[in-house]
Amino acid sequence: MEGPLETRTPTESRAASPRDHQAAIRARLNQLRETHGQSELARRAGVPLTTIHRLLRKGKIPGEMLAMLTQSLGLNPAWMLSGEGPPRLADVPAAGAQMAGDLLALIDSMQAVSRMRLGALTGKPHQKLLRELLDSMQAYEILRDKLNGHSKPVLGKLVDEFEECLTRQNYARAAAIRAAAEQVSRLCDDEEIAIRFDSLRADMDYMQSKLDSSMEFQRRSFARHVLRGVFRDAAACDHAVMLVLLLKDCGRLREALRIGRAALALASDHGQDWPEYHDLRLFVGHVEVELGYLHEGFAKISEAYPMVRKPNNSGMTILMRSQMLSGMMALRDAAEFGTPNSGRSRVLLRHANLAEDLPLLDLMYKRSVGADVRTQLPPTEFEAGRARILMQALRRKGSSPYDDFIEHVNKNSLPLPSKFVRDFIGASTSAQVAWLCGQREECAKHVQEGWLLLQSPPPEITLTLDWTALFFRTALRLQQQRSTPLLAEACKRAREFFDSHVRKGYLFMVGFAPGA
């Protein structure tokens, strides 16, 4: 008499190890024993009763036995092997049943290969074995193609639903659909769907601040385009833009530049009319400016900006920042440039914090910090709190706000994935506040922290110019009042840094070296 069999979810059936996988299959065999009895299972599997009795308790369960049970009892192979879907094949929709049947045949083909003893396959005695191996592998390839044909429309529909959930920001349902699509994707070799699915997974992880995971999916999507040797459509440029942005956000500026330049070369034949191609040029130029290639980067930004997709607040902010770094646009003029948005406010406040001009800082704070999330920063954000404390230090009224800033750094550090970058920014900004508060010992401590970090940076990480300039300016200020071997070494490097970058055109640094 047949009774109900348990259907497990993908999460419950996902085995963490071969031992766990065997245990899960054994649990399903015990379910079958409850409905069919041990004797019937032994008969259907073609094994002695003692074998069934033993395997229900321990031991490795042979694939051939599972195949015979699945066929003779009309079971769903997906349920038998992984616990997914309905237990009986009759309950699986027609398309799924065909896929399940093909999967079972694929397992048989793989079992046939695994049973062969592959020693030294030479001479006539082994020709038959070689033919059997070739036949089995050909059968495997044919069945793999059939499975791909069945799974492609299923995966395509799942990816469509996944994208729709992300668009609606329904992340709970998106996670469930993503898990299902990941299972089906193992049986599908369609390259276009794979690229799209990887890109959507990257988007979801980025939205949830999982930058490392997002970057890896974006790498895979980009790599599939690269293997073609050319970018065939605008989507390839879009994927490259996302990867460049992710790498930049993670502090991997040199890698972002290499990939961005390669992507521009791959898109150059067909991409001149794509807005996404000009987006890519804009962001590559942005990375070049941050890495010290001011003229090359600014040329790309200036040429690409009129061609990018509208509206593009990122493009406007990138153009504004490059002009401020080059000294072409004063901070007060930048405040009147473009359409207000939160990214622009963040950049303006960051430059105001660097300038240390109290009236200008007060103006930027009033404009950039507030309750309008579209155009302003919340008061708790790092740059907002930093500006508020810097204004207290510049007014020199009341008690020193240095301790308040250290608490602010600990509570509201920048949301960056690189610990090195977070630590360096913390040391640089703390040294700045300590100097303005007149706390020289604390300033020296933070300068030493920052200098030690600069001695052994992670090879893939690059600091942006303004954070480095802030640190070196404070070190040079401190040297005017004290002299130590460590400080002398840091200040020698600081003067080289400022001289080199002013010559390159980064005129915002003019006057940063005291006494220069």
Secondary structure, 3 states (H helix, E strand, C coil): CCCCCCCCCHHHHCCCCHHHHHHHHHHHHHHHHHHHCHHHHHHHHCCCHHHHHHHCCCCCCCHHHHHHHHHHHCECHHHHHHCCCCCEHHHCCHHHHHHHHHHHHHHHHHHHHHHCCCCCCCCHHHHHHHHHHHHHHHHHHHHHHHHHHHHHHHHHHHHHHHHHHHHCCCHHHHHHHHHHHHHHHCCCCCHHHHHHHHHHHHHHHHHCCCHHHHHHHHHHHHHHHHHCCCCCCHHHHHHHHHHHHHHHHCCCHHHHHHHHHHHHHHHCCCCCCCHHHHHHHHHHHHHHHHCCCHHHHHHHHHHHHHHCCCCCHHHHHHHHHHHHHCCCCCHHHHCCCCCCCHHHHHHHHHHHHHHCCHHHHHHHHHHHECCCCCCCECCCCHHHHHHHHHHHHHHCCCCCCHHHHHHHHHHCCCCCCCHHHHHHHHHHHHHHHHHHCCCHHHHHHHHHHHHHHHHCCCCCCCCCHHHHHHHHHHHHHHHCCCCCHHHHHHHHHHHHHHHHHHHHCCHHHCCCCCCC
